[in-house]
Amino acid sequence: MTINLDELSIDELEKLIKQAEAALEKKRKAELKNAQAVLEKMAKELGVDPQDLLKGAGDKKKPTRKKTAAKKKAGVRKPAKVKYRDPANSGNTWTGRGKRPLWLQAALENGAKLEDFAV
């Protein structure tokens, strides 16, 4: 069924909309009645009251997911604490994370120990 809506007047379109809404409501009621009949049949087969099947339906909680170590709450991270500092220049610091800075690599190559720079 195809209706050319371009040929209809405003009044005809409004009438068509009302008829479509009424037909839609009628179909929804028929589907609901059919679903109720199916529910009652199933309840009868199980030997339960149909109302008992519906009692807990609206009370269900959403399933919760377990938080894993890999998934953390997103947010602002605190900067890591400084673990190593250059005694010659206090502006040179390292948290111990990531690649060693050049100033520390050079000092270690010259015979210094990592513990010498610990804060």
Long-range contacts (C-beta under 8 A, 24 or more apart in sequence): 82-119, 83-118, 83-119, 84-114, 84-117, 84-118, 84-119, 85-117, 85-119, 86-117, 87-116, 87-117
